[in-house]
Amino acid sequence: MAVITQAEVHHLAVPQPHPIRSSYGSALDVLGVVVVRVTDTDGRVGEGWTTVIGGGGASVASFLSTELVPLVIGTDPARVRDLWQRMFMHSLSRGRKGVAMYAISAVDIAVWDLRARTANQPLHAHLGSVAPEVPVYGDGCWVSMSHDELRAAAEDYAARDFWGVKLKVGADLDDAVRRVEIVRDAVGPSGRVMVDANQRYDLLTTRRFAAAITDLDITWLEEPILADSIHDYGRLHGTIGVPIAAGENEYSRYGFRELLEHGAVDILQPDAHRMGGVTEFMRVLALADTWNIPVAPHTSWELHSQLVCCGTTALVVEYYDWLPEDFFAVRPQVTNGFVAVTQVPGTGVSIDPASFEKYQVAQ
């Protein structure tokens, strides 16, 4: 029986060529990437990672090195769910959300990558895929863009046959409505438009905004209010003319269960890099199958396309260009608005060795 003998932690920082600002004012000029590489007694390697927008990568890397790596050494990769539970319980009193779950996610993805590589299978086949490809929608239409830049970005995604286009909106409701109108015009009457408020509004403001964009045929309104206000999502859902999407800021299956029990959303948006890795993502995918709720994961189209294809309610994955093409040695490709599931053993995603040297943050 092969066991894990080594777990390396790497903290990378990838500068953004076009820094942007979110709906609530925070800047993204650097994307943190925290990578875990596990090696077993037979020399096989599995790689997992998480991304941290802006700062915070150092905290995740520290938690991994000091708290989780000792739990990983000596683990049988076949018992990945047992490892997940041990990491979760070890972190329970100081990290059921946030930094600890980012760290658990990176380890879990690495071990699943190792498992699938050991089986000489792509991860989606190892898990039991049901779809050969997944559609992609374009994100990156930031609130910090001018109206002309916004239109150009939306037109570019439409020209590439993406499933749809998502834009961010801010506190100025008149400007927010105008931005939605611009993207709707850019993609045409048959194009899909999604709107992300990044938790910027309260309940009453969301109702006003939703009323103003109802006639623009919006596919979903994403996180209009604070993610923790699940009761408000329950009050909102079904009372406005726009479907509600949420979940990128839930950190385990328990948060998704609450969203479903409160009847709070129309679309779930889990993020394997935040909410516990492959193990927890598959549990949420099973919940979505049970409740017949569409799943549209948050970011990381490279990995999520290989996971969401294992569920019967997969809707679409989200495309960002935060990481340059040469950051990866291997990753899936987007063609005509779709990602085909990879036939490469493991996750189908691996970081180029040169990136570790190029983007490594000094300890």
C-alpha positions in Angstrom: 0.0 0.0 0.0 1.4 3.3 -1.1 1.1 6.2 1.4 1.9 9.9 1.2 5.4 10.6 2.3 5.8 14.3 1.3 3.6 17.4 1.1 5.1 20.6 -0.3 3.4 23.9 0.0 4.0 26.8 -2.5 2.7 30.3 -2.2 2.6 32.0 -5.6 1.5 35.6 -6.5 0.5 36.3 -10.1 0.4 40.0 -11.0 -2.7 41.0 -13.0 -1.9 42.9 -16.3 -5.2 44.8 -16.0 -6.0 45.5 -12.3 -9.7 45.8 -11.6 -12.0 46.9 -8.8 -14.9 44.8 -7.4 -18.4 46.0 -6.8 -17.5 46.8 -3.1 -14.3 48.6 -3.9 -11.6 46.0 -3.2 -8.8 45.9 -5.8 -7.4 42.9 -7.6 -3.9 43.6 -8.8 -2.4 40.2 -7.7 -3.9 36.8 -7.6 -2.6 34.5 -4.8 -2.2 30.8 -5.7 -1.4 28.3 -3.0 -0.3 24.9 -4.3 0.1 21.6 -2.5 2.1 18.8 -4.1 1.8 15.4 -2.5 4.2 12.5 -3.2 3.6 8.8 -2.3 6.0 6.0 -1.6 6.0 5.0 -5.3 7.1 8.4 -6.4 3.7 9.4 -7.8 2.7 13.1 -7.4 -0.6 14.8 -7.0 -1.2 18.5 -7.3 -3.9 20.7 -5.8 -4.3 24.4 -5.4 -6.5 27.2 -4.3 -6.7 30.8 -5.4 -7.0 33.8 -3.1 -8.2 37.1 -4.5 -5.9 39.9 -3.4 -4.1 39.2 -0.1 -4.5 36.2 2.2 -2.3 33.6 0.4 0.3 33.7 3.1 -2.3 32.8 5.8 -3.5 29.8 3.7 0.1 28.7 3.1 0.9 29.0 6.8 -2.2 27.0 7.9 -1.3 24.3 5.4 2.3 24.0 6.5 1.7 24.1 10.3 -1.7 22.5 10.7 -2.5 20.2 7.8 0.8 18.8 6.4 1.4 16.7 9.6 -2.0 15.1 9.1 -1.3 14.3 5.4 2.0 12.4 5.9 1.4 8.7 6.1 -2.1 8.9 4.7 -3.3 6.3 2.2 -4.7 8.3 -0.8 -7.5 5.8 -1.2 -8.8 7.0 2.2 -9.2 10.6 1.0 -12.6 11.1 2.7 -11.2 10.0 6.0 -8.4 12.5 5.6 -10.9 15.2 4.7 -12.8 14.5 7.9 -9.7 14.5 10.1 -8.6 17.9 8.6 -12.1 19.3 9.1 -12.3 18.2 12.7 -8.8 19.3 13.4 -9.7 22.8 12.1 -13.2 22.9 13.6 -12.7 25.3 16.5 -10.8 27.9 14.4 -11.8 27.6 10.8 -15.0 26.2 9.6 -15.0 28.9 6.9 -12.3 31.0 5.2 -8.6 30.3 5.5 -8.9 26.7 6.9 -11.3 25.6 4.2 -9.1 27.1 1.5 -6.3 25.0 2.9 -8.3 21.8 3.2 -9.4 22.4 -0.4 -5.9 22.5 -1.8 -4.9 19.2 0.1 -8.1 17.4 -1.0 -7.7 18.3 -4.6 -4.0 17.1 -4.6 -5.0 13.8 -3.1 -7.8 13.2 -5.6 -5.3 14.1 -8.3 -2.9 11.5 -7.0 -5.7 8.9 -6.7 -6.8 9.4 -10.3 -3.3 9.3 -11.5 -2.6 6.1 -9.7 -5.7 4.6 -11.3 -4.5 6.0 -14.7 -7.8 7.8 -15.1 -9.0 11.3 -15.7 -10.6 12.5 -12.5 -14.1 12.9 -14.1 -14.0 9.2 -15.1 -12.7 8.2 -11.7 -15.7 10.0 -10.2 -18.2 8.8 -12.8 -18.9 11.5 -15.4 -22.2 11.8 -17.3 -21.4 14.6 -19.8 -18.5 14.8 -22.4 -18.4 18.6 -22.4 -19.5 21.6 -20.4 -20.5 25.1 -21.7 -18.5 28.2 -20.5 -19.7 31.7 -19.8 -17.4 34.8 -19.8 -16.8 36.9 -16.7 -14.6 39.9 -16.3 -16.9 42.7 -17.1 -15.9 44.6 -14.0 -17.6 47.7 -12.5 -14.3 49.5 -12.8 -14.5 49.4 -16.6 -15.8 52.3 -18.6 -19.0 51.7 -20.5 -17.0 51.4 -23.7 -14.7 48.9 -22.2 -17.7 47.0 -20.8 -19.3 46.8 -24.3 -16.0 45.6 -25.9 -15.5 42.9 -23.3 -19.1 41.6 -23.7 -18.8 41.7 -27.5 -15.6 39.7 -27.4 -17.2 36.9 -25.3 -20.2 36.9 -27.7 -17.9 36.6 -30.7 -16.2 33.6 -29.1 -19.6 31.8 -28.8 -19.5 31.7 -25.0 -22.7 30.5 -23.3 -23.3 33.9 -21.9 -21.7 37.0 -20.3 -21.7 38.1 -16.7 -21.1 41.7 -15.5 -20.5 43.3 -12.1 -22.6 46.1 -10.8 -22.0 48.6 -8.1 -23.9 50.9 -5.6 -25.1 53.4 -8.2 -28.4 51.9 -9.4 -28.8 54.1 -12.4 -25.3 53.1 -13.6 -26.0 49.5 -12.7 -29.1 49.4 -14.9 -27.2 51.1 -17.7 -24.5 48.6 -17.6 -27.0 45.7 -17.8 -28.5 47.5 -20.8 -25.1 47.8 -22.5 -24.3 44.1 -22.1 -27.8 43.1 -23.2 -27.4 45.1 -26.4 -23.8 43.8 -27.0 -24.9 40.1 -26.8 -28.2 40.6 -28.6 -31.7 39.5 -27.7 -30.8 35.7 -27.7 -27.6 36.0 -25.6 -27.6 35.2 -21.9 -26.8 38.0 -19.4 -25.9 37.3 -15.8 -25.5 40.1 -13.2 -23.2 39.9 -10.1 -23.7 42.5 -7.3 -21.0 40.9 -5.1 -23.1 41.3 -1.9 -23.4 45.0 -2.5 -27.1 45.6 -1.8 -29.6 45.2 1.0 -33.0 43.6 0.6 -34.9 46.7 -0.4 -32.3 47.9 -2.9 -32.2 44.4 -4.5 -36.0 44.6 -5.0 -35.6 48.0 -6.7 -32.8 46.8 -8.9 -34.5 43.6 -9.9 -37.6 45.5 -10.8 -35.5 47.8 -13.1 -33.9 44.9 -15.0 -36.7 42.4 -15.1 -37.6 43.2 -18.8 -34.0 42.7 -19.8 -34.2 38.9 -19.7 -31.5 38.2 -17.0 -30.4 34.6 -16.6 -29.6 35.2 -13.0 -28.8 37.8 -10.4 -25.8 36.7 -8.3 -25.2 37.4 -4.6 -27.1 40.7 -4.4 -27.1 40.7 -0.6 -24.7 39.5 2.2 -24.0 35.8 1.7 -24.7 35.1 5.4 -28.2 36.6 5.2 -29.7 33.4 4.0 -33.1 34.3 5.6 -33.2 37.4 3.4 -32.4 35.3 0.3 -35.4 33.2 1.3 -37.6 36.3 1.5 -36.3 37.5 -1.8 -36.5 34.3 -3.8 -39.6 33.9 -5.8 -40.8 37.5 -5.2 -38.7 39.2 -8.0 -38.6 38.6 -11.7 -35.0 37.4 -11.8 -33.6 34.0 -10.8 -31.1 34.1 -7.8 -27.7 32.5 -7.8 -25.4 32.1 -4.8 -22.9 29.8 -3.1 -19.4 31.0 -3.9 -19.1 32.2 -0.3 -20.4 29.0 1.3 -17.6 26.9 2.7 -19.1 23.4 3.2 -22.1 21.3 2.3 -23.8 22.6 5.4 -24.1 26.1 4.0 -25.5 24.7 0.8 -28.0 22.6 2.7 -29.2 25.8 4.4 -29.6 27.6 1.0 -31.8 24.7 -0.2 -33.8 24.3 3.0 -34.6 28.1 3.0 -35.6 27.9 -0.6 -33.2 30.7 -1.1 -31.7 30.2 -4.6 -32.4 29.0 -8.1 -28.8 28.2 -9.0 -25.9 26.9 -6.8 -22.4 28.2 -7.2 -19.9 26.0 -5.3 -16.2 26.6 -5.5 -14.0 23.5 -4.9 -11.0 25.8 -4.1 -12.9 27.3 -1.1 -15.4 24.8 0.2 -13.4 21.7 0.8 -12.1 20.5 -2.5 -13.3 17.6 -4.6 -14.7 15.6 -1.7 -17.1 18.4 -0.5 -17.9 19.6 -4.1 -19.2 16.1 -5.0 -21.4 16.1 -1.9 -22.9 19.4 -2.9 -23.3 18.1 -6.5 -25.3 15.2 -5.0 -27.5 17.7 -3.0 -28.1 19.6 -6.2 -29.1 16.4 -8.0 -31.5 15.6 -5.2 -33.1 19.0 -5.1 -32.9 19.3 -9.0 -31.1 22.7 -8.7 -28.7 23.8 -11.5 -25.0 24.1 -10.7 -22.8 26.8 -12.1 -19.5 26.7 -10.2 -17.6 29.8 -9.2 -14.4 30.5 -11.2 -11.7 27.9 -12.1 -13.3 26.6 -15.3 -10.2 24.3 -15.7 -11.0 22.2 -12.6 -14.7 22.7 -12.3 -15.4 21.5 -15.9 -13.9 18.2 -14.8 -16.2 17.9 -11.7 -19.5 19.4 -12.7 -19.8 17.0 -15.6 -20.3 14.3 -13.0 -23.7 15.7 -12.0 -27.1 15.7 -13.7 -27.9 19.3 -13.1 -24.7 20.9 -14.5 -25.4 24.2 -16.1 -22.2 26.0 -17.0 -18.7 26.9 -15.8 -17.2 30.4 -15.3 -14.3 31.6 -17.4 -11.7 34.1 -16.1 -8.4 34.9 -17.7 -6.6 35.7 -14.4 -3.9 33.1 -15.0 -1.8 33.3 -18.2 -1.6 30.4 -20.6 2.0 29.7 -19.7 1.2 29.4 -16.0 0.0 25.8 -16.8 1.9 22.9 -18.2 -1.4 21.1 -18.9 -5.0 22.3 -18.8 -8.2 21.8 -20.8 -9.1 24.1 -23.7 -12.1 26.2 -24.5 -13.4 25.6 -28.0 -16.5 27.3 -29.4 -17.8 28.1 -26.0 -17.3 24.5 -24.5 -14.7 22.7 -22.4 -14.3 19.1 -23.3 -13.6 16.7 -20.4 -10.0 15.8 -20.5 -8.6 12.4 -21.0 -5.4 13.2 -19.1 -5.0 11.2 -15.9 -5.7 13.2 -12.8 -7.5 16.6 -12.7 -6.2 17.4 -16.2 -4.6 20.5 -14.8 -1.0 21.0 -13.8 1.1 24.0 -13.1 4.2 24.6 -15.2 7.3 24.0 -13.1 8.7 27.4 -14.3 5.7 29.1 -12.6 6.9 28.0 -9.2 10.2 29.9 -9.7 8.6 32.9 -11.6 5.8 33.6 -9.1 7.1 32.1 -5.8 6.6 34.4 -2.8 9.6 34.6 -0.6 9.1 33.0 2.9 
